[in-house]
Amino acid sequence: MTSIFKALADPTRRQVLQMLRTGPMGAGALADAFDVSKPTMSAHFAVLVAADLIEAEKSGRTIMYRLKMSVLEEALMGFAQAFGLQLTPETPTTTAKRQPKEKS
């Protein structure tokens, strides 16, 4: 859990996670979104991979990163529960809008 909090402590890494919510992205495209050097972004990616928040898939010279949402959700749920909050993952039955009852 410590590695997850270390990863989430940095605003650049949080922004990378947010960008990956829309789907997998290449390392170059992610790095281009920030005003830092590519080696600095590589270090950020390494921290996120070590925390198991993202996974990397290499194809030739391209590295694609993918968000591991279940790991992030588990960590956040564990953190909330440590403070006595009882959260449950959203399910279609809890998030669906209820239909008004018809009057007879």
C-alpha positions in Angstrom: 0.0 0.0 0.0 3.0 2.3 0.6 4.0 2.2 -3.0 0.5 3.1 -4.1 0.5 6.2 -1.8 4.0 7.2 -3.0 2.7 6.9 -6.6 -0.4 9.0 -5.9 1.5 11.6 -4.0 2.9 13.2 -7.2 0.5 15.4 -9.2 2.1 14.4 -12.5 1.5 10.7 -11.8 -2.1 11.5 -10.8 -2.6 13.3 -14.1 -1.1 10.3 -16.0 -3.6 8.0 -14.2 -6.4 10.4 -15.2 -5.3 10.4 -18.8 -5.2 6.6 -18.9 -8.8 6.5 -17.7 -9.9 7.1 -21.3 -7.9 4.1 -22.5 -4.3 2.9 -23.2 -1.8 5.5 -24.4 1.7 5.4 -25.7 4.6 6.6 -23.6 5.4 9.3 -26.1 1.9 10.7 -26.2 1.8 10.7 -22.4 5.2 12.4 -22.1 4.3 15.0 -24.7 1.5 16.2 -22.4 3.9 17.3 -19.8 6.6 20.0 -19.7 9.3 17.6 -18.3 12.1 15.5 -19.9 11.4 12.0 -21.2 13.7 10.5 -18.6 11.7 12.2 -15.9 8.5 10.8 -17.4 10.1 7.3 -17.6 10.8 7.6 -13.9 7.1 8.5 -13.2 6.0 5.5 -15.3 8.4 3.2 -13.4 6.8 4.4 -10.0 3.3 3.7 -11.4 4.3 0.3 -12.7 6.0 -0.6 -9.4 2.8 0.4 -7.5 0.9 -1.9 -9.9 -1.4 1.0 -10.9 -0.5 0.7 -14.6 0.9 -2.0 -16.8 3.3 -1.6 -19.7 3.2 -3.5 -23.0 6.1 -3.2 -25.3 5.7 -3.6 -29.0 8.9 -2.9 -30.9 10.0 0.5 -29.9 6.6 1.5 -28.6 5.5 1.2 -25.0 1.7 1.3 -24.3 0.5 2.0 -20.8 -2.8 0.8 -19.5 -4.6 1.7 -16.2 -5.2 -1.1 -13.8 -8.4 0.4 -12.3 -9.1 -2.6 -10.0 -5.8 -2.0 -8.2 -6.6 1.7 -7.8 -10.1 1.0 -6.6 -8.9 -1.6 -4.1 -6.3 0.8 -2.6 -8.8 3.6 -2.3 -11.4 1.3 -0.7 -8.7 0.1 1.8 -7.7 3.6 2.6 -11.3 4.7 3.2 -12.0 1.6 5.4 -8.9 2.4 7.5 -10.7 5.6 8.4 -13.9 3.9 9.2 -15.7 4.6 6.0 -17.7 1.7 4.6 -17.7 2.1 0.9 -19.1 -0.4 -1.6 -18.2 -0.5 -5.3 -20.9 0.9 -7.6 -23.0 -1.7 -9.3 -25.7 -1.3 -11.9 -28.4 -1.9 -9.3 -27.1 0.9 -7.0 -26.4 3.4 -9.7 -29.4 2.8 -12.0 -32.1 5.4 -11.8 -35.3 4.1 -10.2 -38.4 4.2 -12.3 -41.4 6.0 -10.6 -44.2 3.6 -9.6 -47.2 3.6 -11.7 -50.4 4.7 -10.0 -53.2 2.2 -10.1 
